[in-house]
Amino acid sequence: MDAFSEREAAFEKRMELEGALRFKALARRNRRIALWAAERLGLGPGETEAYVRAFVDSEIERDDDEALTSRLHAELTPRDPELSAHRIRRRLSEERLACEREALQGD
């Protein structure tokens, strides 16, 4: 294998690893956001688990924070009219950063 082929293989492996880490962090972030939303909705333990499962399954392929913000805002504002889209975006951002750090650390 020549040097170019080795570099290409290393690059492909790195891209694959980064994609897997990004997916893991996104799934973890969505689970945490769903738990947060379930708490704000006042769901019980059984309802929370069902809500989280449905939420994560529906968001697994989508990486669209604006659509997610709109969804959460629509679901949460009847229960908490003071909750703004800005606060939801901030929470999404905070959770994403925390989950990316954890994924990089191997947690």
Protein Blocks (a to p, Z undefined) as FASTA:
>chain_A
ZZklmmmmmmmmmmmmmmmmmmmmmmmmmmmmmmmmmmmnopafklmmmmmmmmmmmmmm
pccfklmmmmmmmmmmmmmmmlcfklmmmmmmmmmmmmmmmmmnoZZ
